[in-house]
Amino acid sequence: AVKVLKTLRNHWKKTTFGVCLLSWGGNWLYGKHCDNLLRRAACQEAQAFGNQLIPSSMPLKKATVFLNPAACKGKARNLFEKNAAPILHLSGLDVTVVQTDYEGQAKKLLELMESTDLIIIAGGDGTVQEVLQELSDANVHLLSSCAQAVFSKIPIGFIPLGKTCTLSHTLYPESMNRVQHITNATLAILKGETVPLDVLQIKGEKEQPVFAVTGLRWGSYRDAGVKVSKYWYLGPLKTKAAHFFSTFKEWPQKHQAALMYLGPTERPPEEPEEKPSRPPLYVRLYRRLRLYWSSPRKEIPQEVTPEDWEELKLSTIELSIATRNRQLDLTRTEDFMDICIEADAVSKGQFVNRGSQKMRDPHVCPEGSQCIRASRCILQLPEGTEGSFGIDNEEYEAMPVEVKLLPRKLRFFCDPRMREQMFHAAVQ
């Protein structure tokens, strides 16, 4: 023992390195063990759903999973297969996995929509938008034609596998453990609780509309945030560095535009989920014959109320147009989106400090900003405007756009605890 102690003391550098290596290895193995325990517990919970008896005449529920294997720097497929796929299969669902890693697949997606009972999107914010966009590009005019009646009623599950998963903050409790976050999200799909989410339809002059569940950003904070990853070598200082070097451009940074908007709209009552029973055939024939033989009536022209558009010129360091999905209120009586116009008189120090806050919550509206509630707006940019929009964390060329709110268009599965919190917050 004395020899061992002398050897360790004489080679203290190697000893220190070895202790650090063993500590790290032990901590890594313990973390893997804890992750396996979480997976086992989630699978046991899913097995309870799979063991439930169903009538022989009732087919299995079909789930279509849209998986983006490129999410999370290519780790999404492995994360899905290890943490989510076993839970879905044990629950008794008939699962079909479609990878969203190639273009021109909209026709295939639409064929699957006709026979699926629920949709599961496995990826990040970009994957959610990609699935909606692929469907809209198939000339079905998703969310704006007869297809919306069918698609809007199909519940959607979201399994957060990407780098940015904004929706997960609304749908699931916060968790520092990635495995627990993914398994909680997958189990929430099996539990069946849903919440309605708003969608923004963003349309340029000639472009196909883009759909967003979070919102649109245009301004200096967004531009600086895109460059944060370039300063990876600065570690925790990379965010401040990106915003600091952004101030070397022309200062103050002003984005000028014209904005027209309509105010909030009154929320209609919820439609009953159960449809009335269909009348007998003879009753339907009688109604059609009576309608056919009845004399045509002159339609009384109804007065069309002119839309009350508000207009303003704006000069801002950043403009954001966001849904209320981040702060979901299931009891509110009006439908609207939030337009935040930030003041352009910001010091460089304020810009750097606020940039870190914007990285955590991109659509936060700082004190001193002009906040507008609208159901529809038109953003006109001066000719020659350069730069980009950030739409659900995806980059698009800046151009004049019309943004229209499609209230409660999609139903997403959520954790029952989060739904209960929403109702408690509304009551308070």
SULFEN-V306895 format. One record per backbone hydrogen bond with DSSP energy under -1.0 kcal/mol. NH is the residue of the N-H (numbers start at 0). CO is the residue of the C=O. If there is no record, write none. Layout:
nh=NH co=CO
nh=NH co=CO
This chain:
nh=4 co=0
nh=5 co=1
nh=6 co=2
nh=7 co=3
nh=8 co=4
nh=9 co=5
nh=10 co=6
nh=14 co=10
nh=15 co=11
nh=16 co=12
nh=17 co=13
nh=18 co=14
nh=19 co=15
nh=20 co=16
nh=21 co=17
nh=22 co=18
nh=23 co=19
nh=24 co=20
nh=25 co=21
nh=26 co=22
nh=27 co=23
nh=28 co=24
nh=29 co=25
nh=30 co=26
nh=31 co=27
nh=32 co=28
nh=33 co=29
nh=34 co=30
nh=35 co=31
nh=36 co=32
nh=37 co=33
nh=38 co=34
nh=39 co=35
nh=40 co=36
nh=41 co=37
nh=42 co=38
nh=43 co=39
nh=44 co=40
nh=45 co=41
nh=46 co=42
nh=47 co=43
nh=49 co=45
nh=50 co=46
nh=51 co=48
nh=57 co=54
nh=62 co=93
nh=63 co=117
nh=64 co=95
nh=65 co=119
nh=66 co=97
nh=67 co=121
nh=70 co=67
nh=73 co=69
nh=74 co=71
nh=75 co=70
nh=78 co=74
nh=79 co=75
nh=80 co=76
nh=81 co=77
nh=82 co=78
nh=83 co=79
nh=84 co=79
nh=87 co=83
nh=88 co=84
nh=89 co=85
nh=90 co=86
nh=91 co=88
nh=92 co=87
nh=93 co=60
nh=95 co=62
nh=97 co=64
nh=99 co=66
nh=108 co=104
nh=109 co=105
nh=110 co=106
nh=111 co=107
nh=112 co=108
nh=113 co=109
nh=114 co=111
nh=116 co=61
nh=117 co=61
nh=118 co=154
nh=119 co=63
nh=120 co=156
nh=121 co=65
nh=122 co=158
nh=124 co=163
nh=127 co=123
nh=128 co=124
nh=129 co=125
nh=130 co=126
nh=131 co=127
nh=132 co=128
nh=133 co=129
nh=134 co=130
nh=135 co=131
nh=136 co=132
nh=143 co=140
nh=147 co=144
nh=150 co=146
nh=151 co=147
nh=153 co=150
nh=155 co=410
nh=156 co=118
nh=158 co=120
nh=160 co=122
nh=161 co=122
nh=168 co=165
nh=169 co=166
nh=170 co=166
nh=171 co=167
nh=180 co=176
nh=181 co=177
nh=182 co=178
nh=183 co=179
nh=184 co=180
nh=185 co=181
nh=186 co=182
nh=187 co=183
nh=188 co=184
nh=189 co=185
nh=190 co=186
nh=194 co=411
nh=196 co=409
nh=198 co=405
nh=199 co=211
nh=200 co=403
nh=201 co=209
nh=202 co=401
nh=209 co=201
nh=211 co=199
nh=215 co=320
nh=216 co=389
nh=217 co=318
nh=219 co=316
nh=222 co=218
nh=223 co=219
nh=224 co=220
nh=225 co=221
nh=227 co=224
nh=229 co=226
nh=230 co=227
nh=231 co=228
nh=233 co=230
nh=234 co=231
nh=236 co=233
nh=237 co=234
nh=240 co=236
nh=241 co=237
nh=242 co=238
nh=243 co=239
nh=244 co=240
nh=245 co=241
nh=246 co=243
nh=247 co=244
nh=248 co=245
nh=254 co=315
nh=256 co=313
nh=257 co=379
nh=258 co=311
nh=259 co=377
nh=260 co=309
nh=261 co=375
nh=264 co=334
nh=266 co=332
nh=283 co=279
nh=284 co=280
nh=285 co=281
nh=286 co=282
nh=287 co=283
nh=288 co=284
nh=289 co=285
nh=290 co=286
nh=291 co=287
nh=292 co=288
nh=293 co=289
nh=308 co=306
nh=309 co=260
nh=311 co=258
nh=313 co=256
nh=315 co=254
nh=318 co=217
nh=319 co=339
nh=320 co=215
nh=321 co=337
nh=322 co=213
nh=334 co=264
nh=336 co=373
nh=337 co=321
nh=338 co=371
nh=339 co=319
nh=340 co=369
nh=341 co=317
nh=345 co=343
nh=350 co=346
nh=351 co=347
nh=352 co=348
nh=353 co=349
nh=354 co=350
nh=357 co=353
nh=358 co=354
nh=359 co=355
nh=360 co=356
nh=363 co=360
nh=368 co=365
nh=369 co=340
nh=371 co=338
nh=373 co=336
nh=374 co=261
nh=376 co=402
nh=377 co=259
nh=378 co=400
nh=379 co=257
nh=384 co=381
nh=388 co=395
nh=389 co=216
nh=390 co=393
nh=391 co=214
nh=393 co=390
nh=395 co=388
nh=397 co=386
nh=400 co=378
nh=401 co=202
nh=402 co=376
nh=403 co=200
nh=404 co=374
nh=405 co=198
nh=409 co=196
nh=411 co=194
nh=412 co=155
nh=413 co=192
nh=414 co=170
nh=418 co=414
nh=419 co=415
nh=420 co=416
nh=421 co=417
nh=422 co=418
nh=423 co=419
nh=424 co=420
nh=425 co=421
nh=426 co=422
nh=427 co=423
